[in-house]
Amino acid sequence: MTGVPKKRVSQRHQGERRSQIRLKLPSLVTCPNCHRLRLQHHVCPSCGYYRGRKVIETAAERRRSQR
Ligand SMILES: [Zn+2]
């Protein structure tokens, strides 16, 4: 089965549908470790902490250790 549209979607219909895309801003929360804004359910990009544990090496630390 190939996905072939039965009817052409009018420019208005297409615009109305696409008006709902990316309406909401990303849900930002404050990092409990460094108190900067980060995306919810994401590792903090500035300190590398997630759920009270250090999970990644941050860019600043990588520069310091010189790999
Ligand atoms: Zn942080």
N, CA, C, O and the ligand as a Tripos MOL2 file, in Angstrom:
@<TRIPOS>MOLECULE
protein
  269   267    68     0     0
PROTEIN
NO_CHARGES

@<TRIPOS>ATOM
      1 N           0.8480   -1.2040    0.0000 N.3       1 MET1
      2 CA          0.0000    0.0000    0.0000 C.3       1 MET1
      3 C           0.8740    1.2410    0.0000 C.2       1 MET1
      4 O           1.7430    1.4100    0.8550 O.2       1 MET1
      5 N           0.6390    2.0640   -0.9270 N.am      2 THR2
      6 CA          1.3910    3.3190   -0.9580 C.3       2 THR2
      7 C           0.5160    4.4500   -0.4340 C.2       2 THR2
      8 O          -0.6850    4.5030   -0.6990 O.2       2 THR2
      9 N           1.1290    5.3320    0.2990 N.am      3 GLY3
     10 CA          0.3830    6.4520    0.8740 C.3       3 GLY3
     11 C           0.1220    7.5510   -0.1300 C.2       3 GLY3
     12 O           0.8600    8.5340   -0.2030 O.2       3 GLY3
     13 N          -0.9300    7.3780   -0.8970 N.am      4 VAL4
     14 CA         -1.2640    8.3850   -1.9050 C.3       4 VAL4
     15 C          -2.4760    9.1810   -1.4240 C.2       4 VAL4
     16 O          -3.5110    8.5850   -1.1250 O.2       4 VAL4
     17 N          -2.3790   10.4920   -1.3430 N.am      5 PRO5
     18 CA         -3.5160   11.2810   -0.8680 C.3       5 PRO5
     19 C          -4.7070   11.2140   -1.8180 C.2       5 PRO5
     20 O          -4.5560   11.2860   -3.0380 O.2       5 PRO5
     21 N          -5.8880   11.0740   -1.2350 N.am      6 LYS6
     22 CA         -7.1160   10.9560   -2.0380 C.3       6 LYS6
     23 C          -7.5050   12.3020   -2.6230 C.2       6 LYS6
     24 O          -7.9240   12.4090   -3.7750 O.2       6 LYS6
     25 N          -7.3540   13.3220   -1.7930 N.am      7 LYS7
     26 CA         -7.7010   14.6700   -2.2490 C.3       7 LYS7
     27 C          -6.5620   15.6230   -1.9320 C.2       7 LYS7
     28 O          -5.8420   15.4460   -0.9490 O.2       7 LYS7
     29 N          -6.4110   16.6170   -2.7600 N.am      8 ARG8
     30 CA         -5.4090   17.6370   -2.5090 C.3       8 ARG8
     31 C          -5.8670   18.5010   -1.3280 C.2       8 ARG8
     32 O          -7.0030   18.9730   -1.2910 O.2       8 ARG8
     33 N          -4.9610   18.6950   -0.3690 N.am      9 VAL9
     34 CA         -5.2910   19.5410    0.7810 C.3       9 VAL9
     35 C          -5.1400   21.0000    0.3650 C.2       9 VAL9
     36 O          -4.1090   21.3960   -0.1790 O.2       9 VAL9
     37 N          -6.1740   21.7960    0.6260 N.am     10 SER10
     38 CA         -6.1380   23.2010    0.2270 C.3      10 SER10
     39 C          -5.0860   23.9540    1.0280 C.2      10 SER10
     40 O          -4.6870   23.5150    2.1060 O.2      10 SER10
     41 N          -4.6490   25.0640    0.5110 N.am     11 GLN11
     42 CA         -3.6180   25.8540    1.1970 C.3      11 GLN11
     43 C          -4.1010   26.2810    2.5720 C.2      11 GLN11
     44 O          -3.3210   26.3300    3.5240 O.2      11 GLN11
     45 N          -5.4050   26.5950    2.6790 N.am     12 ARG12
     46 CA         -5.9570   27.0080    3.9640 C.3      12 ARG12
     47 C          -5.8950   25.8540    4.9730 C.2      12 ARG12
     48 O          -5.4780   26.0320    6.1180 O.2      12 ARG12
     49 N          -6.3220   24.6610    4.5160 N.am     13 HIS13
     50 CA         -6.3210   23.4950    5.4060 C.3      13 HIS13
     51 C          -4.9050   23.1700    5.8640 C.2      13 HIS13
     52 O          -4.6730   22.8780    7.0380 O.2      13 HIS13
     53 N          -3.9730   23.2240    4.9360 N.am     14 GLN14
     54 CA         -2.5740   22.9410    5.2570 C.3      14 GLN14
     55 C          -2.0370   23.9650    6.2620 C.2      14 GLN14
     56 O          -1.3290   23.6160    7.2070 O.2      14 GLN14
     57 N          -2.3840   25.2160    6.0400 N.am     15 GLY15
     58 CA         -1.9240   26.2680    6.9460 C.3      15 GLY15
     59 C          -2.5250   26.1310    8.3270 C.2      15 GLY15
     60 O          -1.8490   26.3500    9.3330 O.2      15 GLY15
     61 N          -3.8120   25.7630    8.3750 N.am     16 GLU16
     62 CA         -4.4860   25.5880    9.6620 C.3      16 GLU16
     63 C          -3.8750   24.4260   10.4390 C.2      16 GLU16
     64 O          -3.7210   24.5030   11.6580 O.2      16 GLU16
     65 N          -3.5290   23.3520    9.7340 N.am     17 ARG17
     66 CA         -2.8970   22.2170   10.3940 C.3      17 ARG17
     67 C          -1.5160   22.6160   10.9230 C.2      17 ARG17
     68 O          -1.1660   22.3330   12.0690 O.2      17 ARG17
     69 N          -0.7480   23.2740   10.0640 N.am     18 ARG18
     70 CA          0.6270   23.6080   10.4480 C.3      18 ARG18
     71 C           0.6940   24.7160   11.4960 C.2      18 ARG18
     72 O           1.7360   24.9180   12.1190 O.2      18 ARG18
     73 N          -0.4070   25.4290   11.6920 N.am     19 SER19
     74 CA         -0.4070   26.4730   12.7200 C.3      19 SER19
     75 C          -0.2810   25.8620   14.1100 C.2      19 SER19
     76 O           0.0640   26.5660   15.0590 O.2      19 SER19
     77 N          -0.5560   24.5590   14.2500 N.am     20 GLN20
     78 CA         -0.4720   23.8830   15.5480 C.3      20 GLN20
     79 C           0.9240   23.3380   15.8170 C.2      20 GLN20
     80 O           1.2120   22.8920   16.9280 O.2      20 GLN20
     81 N           1.8050   23.3710   14.7940 N.am     21 ILE21
     82 CA          3.1390   22.8150   14.9590 C.3      21 ILE21
     83 C           3.9940   23.7810   15.7720 C.2      21 ILE21
     84 O           4.0300   24.9760   15.4790 O.2      21 ILE21
     85 N           4.6730   23.2750   16.7800 N.am     22 ARG22
     86 CA          5.6070   24.0340   17.6170 C.3      22 ARG22
     87 C           4.9520   25.2580   18.2580 C.2      22 ARG22
     88 O           5.5590   26.3270   18.3200 O.2      22 ARG22
     89 N           3.7460   25.1060   18.7220 N.am     23 LEU23
     90 CA          3.0860   26.2270   19.3920 C.3      23 LEU23
     91 C           3.6530   26.4360   20.7880 C.2      23 LEU23
     92 O           3.8440   27.5680   21.2320 O.2      23 LEU23
     93 N           3.9170   25.3380   21.4670 N.am     24 LYS24
     94 CA          4.3690   25.4310   22.8550 C.3      24 LYS24
     95 C           5.8890   25.5620   22.9160 C.2      24 LYS24
     96 O           6.6110   24.9850   22.1030 O.2      24 LYS24
     97 N           6.3450   26.3130   23.8730 N.am     25 LEU25
     98 CA          7.7750   26.4430   24.1080 C.3      25 LEU25
     99 C           8.2700   25.1760   24.7990 C.2      25 LEU25
    100 O           7.4880   24.5090   25.4770 O.2      25 LEU25
    101 N           9.5520   24.8250   24.6440 N.am     26 PRO26
    102 CA         10.0620   23.6530   25.3540 C.3      26 PRO26
    103 C           9.9650   23.8570   26.8580 C.2      26 PRO26
    104 O          10.2260   24.9480   27.3640 O.2      26 PRO26
    105 N           9.5850   22.7920   27.5720 N.am     27 SER27
    106 CA          9.3790   22.9230   29.0180 C.3      27 SER27
    107 C          10.7300   22.9600   29.7300 C.2      27 SER27
    108 O          11.4290   21.9520   29.8380 O.2      27 SER27
    109 N          11.0660   24.1330   30.2010 N.am     28 LEU28
    110 CA         12.3500   24.3280   30.8630 C.3      28 LEU28
    111 C          12.1750   24.2270   32.3720 C.2      28 LEU28
    112 O          11.1920   24.7190   32.9270 O.2      28 LEU28
    113 N          13.1250   23.5930   33.0220 N.am     29 VAL29
    114 CA         13.1260   23.5120   34.4780 C.3      29 VAL29
    115 C          14.4790   24.0080   34.9840 C.2      29 VAL29
    116 O          15.4510   24.0530   34.2300 O.2      29 VAL29
    117 N          14.5360   24.3770   36.2540 N.am     30 THR30
    118 CA         15.7950   24.8360   36.8340 C.3      30 THR30
    119 C          16.5860   23.6420   37.3450 C.2      30 THR30
    120 O          16.0450   22.7780   38.0360 O.2      30 THR30
    121 N          17.8620   23.5980   37.0040 N.am     31 CYS31
    122 CA         18.7230   22.4980   37.4330 C.3      31 CYS31
    123 C          18.9320   22.5680   38.9480 C.2      31 CYS31
    124 O          19.3120   23.6210   39.4610 O.2      31 CYS31
    125 N          18.6940   21.4710   39.6730 N.am     32 PRO32
    126 CA         18.8880   21.5130   41.1300 C.3      32 PRO32
    127 C          20.3540   21.6240   41.5410 C.2      32 PRO32
    128 O          20.6570   21.9670   42.6840 O.2      32 PRO32
    129 N          21.2560   21.3370   40.6170 N.am     33 ASN33
    130 CA         22.6870   21.3760   40.9400 C.3      33 ASN33
    131 C          23.3050   22.7450   40.6980 C.2      33 ASN33
    132 O          23.9770   23.2830   41.5780 O.2      33 ASN33
    133 N          23.0840   23.3230   39.5070 N.am     34 CYS34
    134 CA         23.7070   24.6150   39.1970 C.3      34 CYS34
    135 C          22.6860   25.7300   39.0500 C.2      34 CYS34
    136 O          23.0640   26.8800   38.8290 O.2      34 CYS34
    137 N          21.4100   25.4210   39.1670 N.am     35 HIS35
    138 CA         20.3110   26.3900   39.1480 C.3      35 HIS35
    139 C          20.2250   27.1720   37.8510 C.2      35 HIS35
    140 O          19.7890   28.3230   37.8380 O.2      35 HIS35
    141 N          20.6290   26.5610   36.7900 N.am     36 ARG36
    142 CA         20.4350   27.1830   35.4870 C.3      36 ARG36
    143 C          19.3170   26.4430   34.7590 C.2      36 ARG36
    144 O          18.9520   25.3300   35.1370 O.2      36 ARG36
    145 N          18.7820   27.0600   33.7230 N.am     37 LEU37
    146 CA         17.6620   26.4390   33.0200 C.3      37 LEU37
    147 C          18.1540   25.2960   32.1380 C.2      37 LEU37
    148 O          19.1760   25.4000   31.4590 O.2      37 LEU37
    149 N          17.4020   24.2150   32.1710 N.am     38 ARG38
    150 CA         17.6960   23.0960   31.2860 C.3      38 ARG38
    151 C          16.3820   22.4970   30.8170 C.2      38 ARG38
    152 O          15.3330   22.7930   31.3880 O.2      38 ARG38
    153 N          16.4180   21.6710   29.8010 N.am     39 LEU39
    154 CA         15.2180   21.0050   29.3090 C.3      39 LEU39
    155 C          14.7970   19.9270   30.3050 C.2      39 LEU39
    156 O          15.6310   19.2520   30.9090 O.2      39 LEU39
    157 N          13.4810   19.7850   30.4600 N.am     40 GLN40
    158 CA         12.9660   18.7640   31.3600 C.3      40 GLN40
    159 C          13.3320   17.3740   30.8340 C.2      40 GLN40
    160 O          13.3080   17.1300   29.6270 O.2      40 GLN40
    161 N          13.6690   16.4710   31.7560 N.am     41 HIS41
    162 CA         14.0680   15.0930   31.4360 C.3      41 HIS41
    163 C          15.3230   15.0150   30.5770 C.2      41 HIS41
    164 O          15.5060   14.0720   29.8080 O.2      41 HIS41
    165 N          16.1900   16.0250   30.7190 N.am     42 HIS42
    166 CA         17.4430   16.0250   29.9700 C.3      42 HIS42
    167 C          18.6000   16.2480   30.9300 C.2      42 HIS42
    168 O          18.4390   16.8720   31.9790 O.2      42 HIS42
    169 N          19.7510   15.7390   30.5690 N.am     43 VAL43
    170 CA         20.9520   15.9860   31.3560 C.3      43 VAL43
    171 C          21.3110   17.4660   31.2390 C.2      43 VAL43
    172 O          21.2570   18.0410   30.1520 O.2      43 VAL43
    173 N          21.6730   18.0650   32.3450 N.am     44 CYS44
    174 CA         22.0060   19.4860   32.3460 C.3      44 CYS44
    175 C          23.2570   19.7160   31.4920 C.2      44 CYS44
    176 O          24.2850   19.0850   31.7400 O.2      44 CYS44
    177 N          23.1950   20.6080   30.4900 N.am     45 PRO45
    178 CA         24.3650   20.8140   29.6350 C.3      45 PRO45
    179 C          25.4780   21.5900   30.3130 C.2      45 PRO45
    180 O          26.6240   21.5230   29.8690 O.2      45 PRO45
    181 N          25.1730   22.3320   31.3860 N.am     46 SER46
    182 CA         26.2200   23.1550   32.0000 C.3      46 SER46
    183 C          26.9760   22.4230   33.1030 C.2      46 SER46
    184 O          28.1600   22.6950   33.3010 O.2      46 SER46
    185 N          26.3280   21.4900   33.8430 N.am     47 CYS47
    186 CA         27.0570   20.7860   34.9070 C.3      47 CYS47
    187 C          27.0870   19.2690   34.6880 C.2      47 CYS47
    188 O          27.8200   18.5660   35.3830 O.2      47 CYS47
    189 N          26.3020   18.7560   33.7340 N.am     48 GLY48
    190 CA         26.3420   17.3280   33.4250 C.3      48 GLY48
    191 C          25.6420   16.4440   34.4370 C.2      48 GLY48
    192 O          25.8790   15.2370   34.4680 O.2      48 GLY48
    193 N          24.7840   17.0220   35.2650 N.am     49 TYR49
    194 CA         24.0860   16.2460   36.2800 C.3      49 TYR49
    195 C          22.6850   15.8690   35.8170 C.2      49 TYR49
    196 O          22.0280   16.6250   35.1020 O.2      49 TYR49
    197 N          22.2470   14.7100   36.2290 N.am     50 TYR50
    198 CA         20.8620   14.3150   36.0300 C.3      50 TYR50
    199 C          20.4240   13.4590   37.2140 C.2      50 TYR50
    200 O          21.0930   12.4800   37.5440 O.2      50 TYR50
    201 N          19.3360   13.8040   37.8430 N.am     51 ARG51
    202 CA         18.7790   13.1350   39.0270 C.3      51 ARG51
    203 C          19.8240   13.0030   40.1360 C.2      51 ARG51
    204 O          19.9840   11.9440   40.7430 O.2      51 ARG51
    205 N          20.5320   14.1110   40.3820 N.am     52 GLY52
    206 CA         21.4740   14.1670   41.4890 C.3      52 GLY52
    207 C          22.7600   13.4000   41.2980 C.2      52 GLY52
    208 O          23.5060   13.1780   42.2520 O.2      52 GLY52
    209 N          23.0290   12.9870   40.0520 N.am     53 ARG53
    210 CA         24.2070   12.1760   39.7810 C.3      53 ARG53
    211 C          24.8920   12.7340   38.5450 C.2      53 ARG53
    212 O          24.2270   13.1950   37.6170 O.2      53 ARG53
    213 N          26.2140   12.6930   38.5290 N.am     54 LYS54
    214 CA         26.9360   13.1910   37.3750 C.3      54 LYS54
    215 C          26.9700   12.1030   36.3140 C.2      54 LYS54
    216 O          27.5150   11.0210   36.5370 O.2      54 LYS54
    217 N          26.3880   12.3940   35.1670 N.am     55 VAL55
    218 CA         26.2910   11.3480   34.1480 C.3      55 VAL55
    219 C          27.1610   11.6340   32.9310 C.2      55 VAL55
    220 O          27.5810   10.6940   32.2540 O.2      55 VAL55
    221 N          27.4440   12.8870   32.6310 N.am     56 ILE56
    222 CA         28.3100   13.1800   31.4850 C.3      56 ILE56
    223 C          29.4020   14.1510   31.8890 C.2      56 ILE56
    224 O          29.2870   14.8780   32.8750 O.2      56 ILE56
    225 N          30.4580   14.1420   31.1060 N.am     57 GLU57
    226 CA         31.5360   15.1050   31.2810 C.3      57 GLU57
    227 C          31.1660   16.3600   30.4920 C.2      57 GLU57
    228 O          30.8500   16.2740   29.3050 O.2      57 GLU57
    229 N          31.2020   17.4990   31.1310 N.am     58 THR58
    230 CA         30.8200   18.7280   30.4360 C.3      58 THR58
    231 C          31.9530   19.1920   29.5200 C.2      58 THR58
    232 O          33.0930   18.7430   29.6370 O.2      58 THR58
    233 N          31.6110   20.0990   28.6110 N.am     59 ALA59
    234 CA         32.5800   20.5750   27.6170 C.3      59 ALA59
    235 C          33.7590   21.2650   28.2890 C.2      59 ALA59
    236 O          34.8930   21.1430   27.8240 O.2      59 ALA59
    237 N          33.5060   21.9880   29.3790 N.am     60 ALA60
    238 CA         34.5790   22.7040   30.0780 C.3      60 ALA60
    239 C          35.5680   21.7230   30.7100 C.2      60 ALA60
    240 O          36.7770   21.9560   30.6970 O.2      60 ALA60
    241 N          35.0470   20.6260   31.2610 N.am     61 GLU61
    242 CA         35.9250   19.6380   31.8810 C.3      61 GLU61
    243 C          36.7590   18.8880   30.8430 C.2      61 GLU61
    244 O          37.9090   18.5270   31.0940 O.2      61 GLU61
    245 N          36.1670   18.6640   29.6920 N.am     62 ARG62
    246 CA         36.8880   17.9550   28.6430 C.3      62 ARG62
    247 C          38.0840   18.7870   28.1700 C.2      62 ARG62
    248 O          39.1450   18.2500   27.8490 O.2      62 ARG62
    249 N          37.8880   20.1180   28.1340 N.am     63 ARG63
    250 CA         38.9690   21.0030   27.7150 C.3      63 ARG63
    251 C          40.1030   20.9630   28.7530 C.2      63 ARG63
    252 O          41.2830   21.0280   28.4050 O.2      63 ARG63
    253 N          39.7160   20.8550   30.0430 N.am     64 ARG64
    254 CA         40.7140   20.8760   31.1060 C.3      64 ARG64
    255 C          41.5720   19.5880   31.1090 C.2      64 ARG64
    256 O          42.7830   19.6370   31.3250 O.2      64 ARG64
    257 N          40.9120   18.4400   30.8630 N.am     65 SER65
    258 CA         41.6600   17.1810   30.9330 C.3      65 SER65
    259 C          42.5070   16.9080   29.6870 C.2      65 SER65
    260 O          43.3520   16.0120   29.7010 O.2      65 SER65
    261 N          42.2900   17.6650   28.6200 N.am     66 GLN66
    262 CA         43.1000   17.5930   27.3810 C.3      66 GLN66
    263 C          43.2120   16.1840   26.7910 C.2      66 GLN66
    264 O          44.2110   15.4920   26.9850 O.2      66 GLN66
    265 N          42.1740   15.7810   26.0740 N.am     67 ARG67
    266 CA         42.2270   14.4570   25.4580 C.3      67 ARG67
    267 C          42.5400   14.5760   23.9790 C.2      67 ARG67
    268 O          42.6270   13.5640   23.2830 O.2      67 ARG67
    269 ZN         23.1950   21.9240   36.1300 Zn       68 ZN68
@<TRIPOS>BOND
     1     1     2 1
     2     2     3 1
     3     3     4 2
     4     3     5 am
     5     5     6 1
     6     6     7 1
     7     7     8 2
     8     7     9 am
     9     9    10 1
    10    10    11 1
    11    11    12 2
    12    11    13 am
    13    13    14 1
    14    14    15 1
    15    15    16 2
    16    15    17 am
    17    17    18 1
    18    18    19 1
    19    19    20 2
    20    19    21 am
    21    21    22 1
    22    22    23 1
    23    23    24 2
    24    23    25 am
    25    25    26 1
    26    26    27 1
    27    27    28 2
    28    27    29 am
    29    29    30 1
    30    30    31 1
    31    31    32 2
    32    31    33 am
    33    33    34 1
    34    34    35 1
    35    35    36 2
    36    35    37 am
    37    37    38 1
    38    38    39 1
    39    39    40 2
    40    39    41 am
    41    41    42 1
    42    42    43 1
    43    43    44 2
    44    43    45 am
    45    45    46 1
    46    46    47 1
    47    47    48 2
    48    47    49 am
    49    49    50 1
    50    50    51 1
    51    51    52 2
    52    51    53 am
    53    53    54 1
    54    54    55 1
    55    55    56 2
    56    55    57 am
    57    57    58 1
    58    58    59 1
    59    59    60 2
    60    59    61 am
    61    61    62 1
    62    62    63 1
    63    63    64 2
    64    63    65 am
    65    65    66 1
    66    66    67 1
    67    67    68 2
    68    67    69 am
    69    69    70 1
    70    70    71 1
    71    71    72 2
    72    71    73 am
    73    73    74 1
    74    74    75 1
    75    75    76 2
    76    75    77 am
    77    77    78 1
    78    78    79 1
    79    79    80 2
    80    79    81 am
    81    81    82 1
    82    82    83 1
    83    83    84 2
    84    83    85 am
    85    85    86 1
    86    86    87 1
    87    87    88 2
    88    87    89 am
    89    89    90 1
    90    90    91 1
    91    91    92 2
    92    91    93 am
    93    93    94 1
    94    94    95 1
    95    95    96 2
    96    95    97 am
    97    97    98 1
    98    98    99 1
    99    99   100 2
   100    99   101 am
   101   101   102 1
   102   102   103 1
   103   103   104 2
   104   103   105 am
   105   105   106 1
   106   106   107 1
   107   107   108 2
   108   107   109 am
   109   109   110 1
   110   110   111 1
   111   111   112 2
   112   111   113 am
   113   113   114 1
   114   114   115 1
   115   115   116 2
   116   115   117 am
   117   117   118 1
   118   118   119 1
   119   119   120 2
   120   119   121 am
   121   121   122 1
   122   122   123 1
   123   123   124 2
   124   123   125 am
   125   125   126 1
   126   126   127 1
   127   127   128 2
   128   127   129 am
   129   129   130 1
   130   130   131 1
   131   131   132 2
   132   131   133 am
   133   133   134 1
   134   134   135 1
   135   135   136 2
   136   135   137 am
   137   137   138 1
   138   138   139 1
   139   139   140 2
   140   139   141 am
   141   141   142 1
   142   142   143 1
   143   143   144 2
   144   143   145 am
   145   145   146 1
   146   146   147 1
   147   147   148 2
   148   147   149 am
   149   149   150 1
   150   150   151 1
   151   151   152 2
   152   151   153 am
   153   153   154 1
   154   154   155 1
   155   155   156 2
   156   155   157 am
   157   157   158 1
   158   158   159 1
   159   159   160 2
   160   159   161 am
   161   161   162 1
   162   162   163 1
   163   163   164 2
   164   163   165 am
   165   165   166 1
   166   166   167 1
   167   167   168 2
   168   167   169 am
   169   169   170 1
   170   170   171 1
   171   171   172 2
   172   171   173 am
   173   173   174 1
   174   174   175 1
   175   175   176 2
   176   175   177 am
   177   177   178 1
   178   178   179 1
   179   179   180 2
   180   179   181 am
   181   181   182 1
   182   182   183 1
   183   183   184 2
   184   183   185 am
   185   185   186 1
   186   186   187 1
   187   187   188 2
   188   187   189 am
   189   189   190 1
   190   190   191 1
   191   191   192 2
   192   191   193 am
   193   193   194 1
   194   194   195 1
   195   195   196 2
   196   195   197 am
   197   197   198 1
   198   198   199 1
   199   199   200 2
   200   199   201 am
   201   201   202 1
   202   202   203 1
   203   203   204 2
   204   203   205 am
   205   205   206 1
   206   206   207 1
   207   207   208 2
   208   207   209 am
   209   209   210 1
   210   210   211 1
   211   211   212 2
   212   211   213 am
   213   213   214 1
   214   214   215 1
   215   215   216 2
   216   215   217 am
   217   217   218 1
   218   218   219 1
   219   219   220 2
   220   219   221 am
   221   221   222 1
   222   222   223 1
   223   223   224 2
   224   223   225 am
   225   225   226 1
   226   226   227 1
   227   227   228 2
   228   227   229 am
   229   229   230 1
   230   230   231 1
   231   231   232 2
   232   231   233 am
   233   233   234 1
   234   234   235 1
   235   235   236 2
   236   235   237 am
   237   237   238 1
   238   238   239 1
   239   239   240 2
   240   239   241 am
   241   241   242 1
   242   242   243 1
   243   243   244 2
   244   243   245 am
   245   245   246 1
   246   246   247 1
   247   247   248 2
   248   247   249 am
   249   249   250 1
   250   250   251 1
   251   251   252 2
   252   251   253 am
   253   253   254 1
   254   254   255 1
   255   255   256 2
   256   255   257 am
   257   257   258 1
   258   258   259 1
   259   259   260 2
   260   259   261 am
   261   261   262 1
   262   262   263 1
   263   263   264 2
   264   263   265 am
   265   265   266 1
   266   266   267 1
   267   267   268 2
@<TRIPOS>SUBSTRUCTURE
     1 MET1         2 RESIDUE 1 A MET
     2 THR2         6 RESIDUE 1 A THR
     3 GLY3        10 RESIDUE 1 A GLY
     4 VAL4        14 RESIDUE 1 A VAL
     5 PRO5        18 RESIDUE 1 A PRO
     6 LYS6        22 RESIDUE 1 A LYS
     7 LYS7        26 RESIDUE 1 A LYS
     8 ARG8        30 RESIDUE 1 A ARG
     9 VAL9        34 RESIDUE 1 A VAL
    10 SER10       38 RESIDUE 1 A SER
    11 GLN11       42 RESIDUE 1 A GLN
    12 ARG12       46 RESIDUE 1 A ARG
    13 HIS13       50 RESIDUE 1 A HIS
    14 GLN14       54 RESIDUE 1 A GLN
    15 GLY15       58 RESIDUE 1 A GLY
    16 GLU16       62 RESIDUE 1 A GLU
    17 ARG17       66 RESIDUE 1 A ARG
    18 ARG18       70 RESIDUE 1 A ARG
    19 SER19       74 RESIDUE 1 A SER
    20 GLN20       78 RESIDUE 1 A GLN
    21 ILE21       82 RESIDUE 1 A ILE
    22 ARG22       86 RESIDUE 1 A ARG
    23 LEU23       90 RESIDUE 1 A LEU
    24 LYS24       94 RESIDUE 1 A LYS
    25 LEU25       98 RESIDUE 1 A LEU
    26 PRO26      102 RESIDUE 1 A PRO
    27 SER27      106 RESIDUE 1 A SER
    28 LEU28      110 RESIDUE 1 A LEU
    29 VAL29      114 RESIDUE 1 A VAL
    30 THR30      118 RESIDUE 1 A THR
    31 CYS31      122 RESIDUE 1 A CYS
    32 PRO32      126 RESIDUE 1 A PRO
    33 ASN33      130 RESIDUE 1 A ASN
    34 CYS34      134 RESIDUE 1 A CYS
    35 HIS35      138 RESIDUE 1 A HIS
    36 ARG36      142 RESIDUE 1 A ARG
    37 LEU37      146 RESIDUE 1 A LEU
    38 ARG38      150 RESIDUE 1 A ARG
    39 LEU39      154 RESIDUE 1 A LEU
    40 GLN40      158 RESIDUE 1 A GLN
    41 HIS41      162 RESIDUE 1 A HIS
    42 HIS42      166 RESIDUE 1 A HIS
    43 VAL43      170 RESIDUE 1 A VAL
    44 CYS44      174 RESIDUE 1 A CYS
    45 PRO45      178 RESIDUE 1 A PRO
    46 SER46      182 RESIDUE 1 A SER
    47 CYS47      186 RESIDUE 1 A CYS
    48 GLY48      190 RESIDUE 1 A GLY
    49 TYR49      194 RESIDUE 1 A TYR
    50 TYR50      198 RESIDUE 1 A TYR
    51 ARG51      202 RESIDUE 1 A ARG
    52 GLY52      206 RESIDUE 1 A GLY
    53 ARG53      210 RESIDUE 1 A ARG
    54 LYS54      214 RESIDUE 1 A LYS
    55 VAL55      218 RESIDUE 1 A VAL
    56 ILE56      222 RESIDUE 1 A ILE
    57 GLU57      226 RESIDUE 1 A GLU
    58 THR58      230 RESIDUE 1 A THR
    59 ALA59      234 RESIDUE 1 A ALA
    60 ALA60      238 RESIDUE 1 A ALA
    61 GLU61      242 RESIDUE 1 A GLU
    62 ARG62      246 RESIDUE 1 A ARG
    63 ARG63      250 RESIDUE 1 A ARG
    64 ARG64      254 RESIDUE 1 A ARG
    65 SER65      258 RESIDUE 1 A SER
    66 GLN66      262 RESIDUE 1 A GLN
    67 ARG67      266 RESIDUE 1 A ARG
    68 ZN68       269 GROUP 0 **** ****
